[in-house]
Amino acid sequence: MVKYTEEEIAQMKQILSNIGRGIPKHLTSLWWKRYKEISGNSKEPQPCTCPKAANLWYKASTAIARYLDDLEGNEIV
C-alpha cells in the first residue's frame, strides 16, 4: 500500500469531498498522479477533462476513495 503523509491524506480527503460536478482543473494533474501511485498503473496517460473522459476520472476517484477507506483504522505514516 502506498504511504502518504497526514497532510497528503487530508488533501485527498478534501478534494474528494469537494469534487461535486468535477475535479477542479488546477487539481487534475495531482489527482491523476495520486491515482497512478495508488493503482500501480504508472503508464496510464492522464485523460482530458472533457465529458467523454468522465468514466476515467470516476475510476480514478473511486480508486482513491477505496484507498482512503482502507486507511481508516490503520496507522498513517
Chimera marker file (.cmm) of the C-alpha trace (Angstrom):
<marker_set name="trace">
<marker id="1" x="0.000" y="0.000" z="0.000" r="1" g="1" b="0" radius="0.5"/>
<marker id="2" x="1.266" y="3.456" z="-0.902" r="1" g="1" b="0" radius="0.5"/>
<marker id="3" x="2.003" y="5.626" z="2.119" r="1" g="1" b="0" radius="0.5"/>
<marker id="4" x="1.295" y="9.334" z="2.295" r="1" g="1" b="0" radius="0.5"/>
<marker id="5" x="1.822" y="11.963" z="4.937" r="1" g="1" b="0" radius="0.5"/>
<marker id="6" x="-1.070" y="13.103" z="7.102" r="1" g="1" b="0" radius="0.5"/>
<marker id="7" x="-1.175" y="16.351" z="5.100" r="1" g="1" b="0" radius="0.5"/>
<marker id="8" x="-1.406" y="14.472" z="1.793" r="1" g="1" b="0" radius="0.5"/>
<marker id="9" x="-4.172" y="12.241" z="3.167" r="1" g="1" b="0" radius="0.5"/>
<marker id="10" x="-6.090" y="15.303" z="4.389" r="1" g="1" b="0" radius="0.5"/>
<marker id="11" x="-5.660" y="16.952" z="0.983" r="1" g="1" b="0" radius="0.5"/>
<marker id="12" x="-7.013" y="13.878" z="-0.834" r="1" g="1" b="0" radius="0.5"/>
<marker id="13" x="-9.989" y="13.705" z="1.527" r="1" g="1" b="0" radius="0.5"/>
<marker id="14" x="-10.701" y="17.394" z="0.970" r="1" g="1" b="0" radius="0.5"/>
<marker id="15" x="-10.502" y="17.085" z="-2.814" r="1" g="1" b="0" radius="0.5"/>
<marker id="16" x="-12.720" y="14.001" z="-2.759" r="1" g="1" b="0" radius="0.5"/>
<marker id="17" x="-15.338" y="15.663" z="-0.592" r="1" g="1" b="0" radius="0.5"/>
<marker id="18" x="-15.419" y="18.767" z="-2.805" r="1" g="1" b="0" radius="0.5"/>
<marker id="19" x="-15.455" y="17.166" z="-6.251" r="1" g="1" b="0" radius="0.5"/>
<marker id="20" x="-19.173" y="17.729" z="-6.796" r="1" g="1" b="0" radius="0.5"/>
<marker id="21" x="-19.585" y="18.219" z="-10.529" r="1" g="1" b="0" radius="0.5"/>
<marker id="22" x="-15.953" y="17.526" z="-11.379" r="1" g="1" b="0" radius="0.5"/>
<marker id="23" x="-12.352" y="17.801" z="-10.368" r="1" g="1" b="0" radius="0.5"/>
<marker id="24" x="-11.097" y="21.387" z="-10.442" r="1" g="1" b="0" radius="0.5"/>
<marker id="25" x="-8.775" y="21.798" z="-13.437" r="1" g="1" b="0" radius="0.5"/>
<marker id="26" x="-5.886" y="23.002" z="-11.287" r="1" g="1" b="0" radius="0.5"/>
<marker id="27" x="-6.008" y="19.696" z="-9.359" r="1" g="1" b="0" radius="0.5"/>
<marker id="28" x="-6.348" y="17.231" z="-12.244" r="1" g="1" b="0" radius="0.5"/>
<marker id="29" x="-2.614" y="16.502" z="-12.548" r="1" g="1" b="0" radius="0.5"/>
<marker id="30" x="-2.263" y="15.896" z="-8.821" r="1" g="1" b="0" radius="0.5"/>
<marker id="31" x="-5.403" y="13.734" z="-8.747" r="1" g="1" b="0" radius="0.5"/>
<marker id="32" x="-4.248" y="11.601" z="-11.669" r="1" g="1" b="0" radius="0.5"/>
<marker id="33" x="-0.756" y="11.275" z="-10.135" r="1" g="1" b="0" radius="0.5"/>
<marker id="34" x="-2.281" y="10.005" z="-6.871" r="1" g="1" b="0" radius="0.5"/>
<marker id="35" x="-4.475" y="7.577" z="-8.798" r="1" g="1" b="0" radius="0.5"/>
<marker id="36" x="-1.483" y="6.168" z="-10.689" r="1" g="1" b="0" radius="0.5"/>
<marker id="37" x="0.510" y="5.786" z="-7.456" r="1" g="1" b="0" radius="0.5"/>
<marker id="38" x="-2.371" y="4.004" z="-5.737" r="1" g="1" b="0" radius="0.5"/>
<marker id="39" x="-3.342" y="1.816" z="-8.688" r="1" g="1" b="0" radius="0.5"/>
<marker id="40" x="0.234" y="0.976" z="-9.643" r="1" g="1" b="0" radius="0.5"/>
<marker id="41" x="-0.582" y="1.747" z="-13.268" r="1" g="1" b="0" radius="0.5"/>
<marker id="42" x="2.174" y="4.249" z="-13.983" r="1" g="1" b="0" radius="0.5"/>
<marker id="43" x="1.805" y="4.052" z="-17.767" r="1" g="1" b="0" radius="0.5"/>
<marker id="44" x="-1.845" y="5.101" z="-17.988" r="1" g="1" b="0" radius="0.5"/>
<marker id="45" x="-1.897" y="8.581" z="-19.579" r="1" g="1" b="0" radius="0.5"/>
<marker id="46" x="-3.876" y="11.374" z="-17.971" r="1" g="1" b="0" radius="0.5"/>
<marker id="47" x="-7.194" y="11.851" z="-19.760" r="1" g="1" b="0" radius="0.5"/>
<marker id="48" x="-8.592" y="15.157" z="-20.882" r="1" g="1" b="0" radius="0.5"/>
<marker id="49" x="-11.231" y="16.869" z="-18.781" r="1" g="1" b="0" radius="0.5"/>
<marker id="50" x="-13.951" y="16.630" z="-21.415" r="1" g="1" b="0" radius="0.5"/>
<marker id="51" x="-17.226" y="14.815" z="-20.664" r="1" g="1" b="0" radius="0.5"/>
<marker id="52" x="-16.124" y="11.779" z="-22.712" r="1" g="1" b="0" radius="0.5"/>
<marker id="53" x="-13.375" y="11.101" z="-20.151" r="1" g="1" b="0" radius="0.5"/>
<marker id="54" x="-15.704" y="11.247" z="-17.138" r="1" g="1" b="0" radius="0.5"/>
<marker id="55" x="-15.609" y="7.465" z="-16.692" r="1" g="1" b="0" radius="0.5"/>
<marker id="56" x="-11.807" y="7.573" z="-16.358" r="1" g="1" b="0" radius="0.5"/>
<marker id="57" x="-11.962" y="10.309" z="-13.736" r="1" g="1" b="0" radius="0.5"/>
<marker id="58" x="-14.690" y="8.362" z="-11.940" r="1" g="1" b="0" radius="0.5"/>
<marker id="59" x="-12.443" y="5.283" z="-11.954" r="1" g="1" b="0" radius="0.5"/>
<marker id="60" x="-9.576" y="7.331" z="-10.512" r="1" g="1" b="0" radius="0.5"/>
<marker id="61" x="-11.746" y="8.913" z="-7.830" r="1" g="1" b="0" radius="0.5"/>
<marker id="62" x="-13.197" y="5.537" z="-6.866" r="1" g="1" b="0" radius="0.5"/>
<marker id="63" x="-9.709" y="4.053" z="-6.505" r="1" g="1" b="0" radius="0.5"/>
<marker id="64" x="-8.611" y="6.968" z="-4.321" r="1" g="1" b="0" radius="0.5"/>
<marker id="65" x="-11.778" y="6.735" z="-2.217" r="1" g="1" b="0" radius="0.5"/>
<marker id="66" x="-11.200" y="2.998" z="-1.679" r="1" g="1" b="0" radius="0.5"/>
<marker id="67" x="-7.612" y="3.694" z="-0.681" r="1" g="1" b="0" radius="0.5"/>
<marker id="68" x="-8.770" y="6.273" z="1.851" r="1" g="1" b="0" radius="0.5"/>
<marker id="69" x="-11.421" y="3.870" z="3.178" r="1" g="1" b="0" radius="0.5"/>
<marker id="70" x="-8.762" y="1.185" z="3.610" r="1" g="1" b="0" radius="0.5"/>
<marker id="71" x="-6.695" y="3.635" z="5.687" r="1" g="1" b="0" radius="0.5"/>
<marker id="72" x="-9.444" y="4.103" z="8.254" r="1" g="1" b="0" radius="0.5"/>
<marker id="73" x="-8.293" y="2.380" z="11.406" r="1" g="1" b="0" radius="0.5"/>
<marker id="74" x="-4.767" y="1.947" z="10.072" r="1" g="1" b="0" radius="0.5"/>
<marker id="75" x="-1.758" y="3.964" z="11.059" r="1" g="1" b="0" radius="0.5"/>
<marker id="76" x="-0.813" y="6.748" z="8.652" r="1" g="1" b="0" radius="0.5"/>
<marker id="77" x="2.920" y="7.086" z="8.121" r="1" g="1" b="0" radius="0.5"/>
<link id1="1" id2="2" r="1" g="1" b="0" radius="0.2"/>
<link id1="2" id2="3" r="1" g="1" b="0" radius="0.2"/>
<link id1="3" id2="4" r="1" g="1" b="0" radius="0.2"/>
<link id1="4" id2="5" r="1" g="1" b="0" radius="0.2"/>
<link id1="5" id2="6" r="1" g="1" b="0" radius="0.2"/>
<link id1="6" id2="7" r="1" g="1" b="0" radius="0.2"/>
<link id1="7" id2="8" r="1" g="1" b="0" radius="0.2"/>
<link id1="8" id2="9" r="1" g="1" b="0" radius="0.2"/>
<link id1="9" id2="10" r="1" g="1" b="0" radius="0.2"/>
<link id1="10" id2="11" r="1" g="1" b="0" radius="0.2"/>
<link id1="11" id2="12" r="1" g="1" b="0" radius="0.2"/>
<link id1="12" id2="13" r="1" g="1" b="0" radius="0.2"/>
<link id1="13" id2="14" r="1" g="1" b="0" radius="0.2"/>
<link id1="14" id2="15" r="1" g="1" b="0" radius="0.2"/>
<link id1="15" id2="16" r="1" g="1" b="0" radius="0.2"/>
<link id1="16" id2="17" r="1" g="1" b="0" radius="0.2"/>
<link id1="17" id2="18" r="1" g="1" b="0" radius="0.2"/>
<link id1="18" id2="19" r="1" g="1" b="0" radius="0.2"/>
<link id1="19" id2="20" r="1" g="1" b="0" radius="0.2"/>
<link id1="20" id2="21" r="1" g="1" b="0" radius="0.2"/>
<link id1="21" id2="22" r="1" g="1" b="0" radius="0.2"/>
<link id1="22" id2="23" r="1" g="1" b="0" radius="0.2"/>
<link id1="23" id2="24" r="1" g="1" b="0" radius="0.2"/>
<link id1="24" id2="25" r="1" g="1" b="0" radius="0.2"/>
<link id1="25" id2="26" r="1" g="1" b="0" radius="0.2"/>
<link id1="26" id2="27" r="1" g="1" b="0" radius="0.2"/>
<link id1="27" id2="28" r="1" g="1" b="0" radius="0.2"/>
<link id1="28" id2="29" r="1" g="1" b="0" radius="0.2"/>
<link id1="29" id2="30" r="1" g="1" b="0" radius="0.2"/>
<link id1="30" id2="31" r="1" g="1" b="0" radius="0.2"/>
<link id1="31" id2="32" r="1" g="1" b="0" radius="0.2"/>
<link id1="32" id2="33" r="1" g="1" b="0" radius="0.2"/>
<link id1="33" id2="34" r="1" g="1" b="0" radius="0.2"/>
<link id1="34" id2="35" r="1" g="1" b="0" radius="0.2"/>
<link id1="35" id2="36" r="1" g="1" b="0" radius="0.2"/>
<link id1="36" id2="37" r="1" g="1" b="0" radius="0.2"/>
<link id1="37" id2="38" r="1" g="1" b="0" radius="0.2"/>
<link id1="38" id2="39" r="1" g="1" b="0" radius="0.2"/>
<link id1="39" id2="40" r="1" g="1" b="0" radius="0.2"/>
<link id1="40" id2="41" r="1" g="1" b="0" radius="0.2"/>
<link id1="41" id2="42" r="1" g="1" b="0" radius="0.2"/>
<link id1="42" id2="43" r="1" g="1" b="0" radius="0.2"/>
<link id1="43" id2="44" r="1" g="1" b="0" radius="0.2"/>
<link id1="44" id2="45" r="1" g="1" b="0" radius="0.2"/>
<link id1="45" id2="46" r="1" g="1" b="0" radius="0.2"/>
<link id1="46" id2="47" r="1" g="1" b="0" radius="0.2"/>
<link id1="47" id2="48" r="1" g="1" b="0" radius="0.2"/>
<link id1="48" id2="49" r="1" g="1" b="0" radius="0.2"/>
<link id1="49" id2="50" r="1" g="1" b="0" radius="0.2"/>
<link id1="50" id2="51" r="1" g="1" b="0" radius="0.2"/>
<link id1="51" id2="52" r="1" g="1" b="0" radius="0.2"/>
<link id1="52" id2="53" r="1" g="1" b="0" radius="0.2"/>
<link id1="53" id2="54" r="1" g="1" b="0" radius="0.2"/>
<link id1="54" id2="55" r="1" g="1" b="0" radius="0.2"/>
<link id1="55" id2="56" r="1" g="1" b="0" radius="0.2"/>
<link id1="56" id2="57" r="1" g="1" b="0" radius="0.2"/>
<link id1="57" id2="58" r="1" g="1" b="0" radius="0.2"/>
<link id1="58" id2="59" r="1" g="1" b="0" radius="0.2"/>
<link id1="59" id2="60" r="1" g="1" b="0" radius="0.2"/>
<link id1="60" id2="61" r="1" g="1" b="0" radius="0.2"/>
<link id1="61" id2="62" r="1" g="1" b="0" radius="0.2"/>
<link id1="62" id2="63" r="1" g="1" b="0" radius="0.2"/>
<link id1="63" id2="64" r="1" g="1" b="0" radius="0.2"/>
<link id1="64" id2="65" r="1" g="1" b="0" radius="0.2"/>
<link id1="65" id2="66" r="1" g="1" b="0" radius="0.2"/>
<link id1="66" id2="67" r="1" g="1" b="0" radius="0.2"/>
<link id1="67" id2="68" r="1" g="1" b="0" radius="0.2"/>
<link id1="68" id2="69" r="1" g="1" b="0" radius="0.2"/>
<link id1="69" id2="70" r="1" g="1" b="0" radius="0.2"/>
<link id1="70" id2="71" r="1" g="1" b="0" radius="0.2"/>
<link id1="71" id2="72" r="1" g="1" b="0" radius="0.2"/>
<link id1="72" id2="73" r="1" g="1" b="0" radius="0.2"/>
<link id1="73" id2="74" r="1" g="1" b="0" radius="0.2"/>
<link id1="74" id2="75" r="1" g="1" b="0" radius="0.2"/>
<link id1="75" id2="76" r="1" g="1" b="0" radius="0.2"/>
<link id1="76" id2="77" r="1" g="1" b="0" radius="0.2"/>
</marker_set>
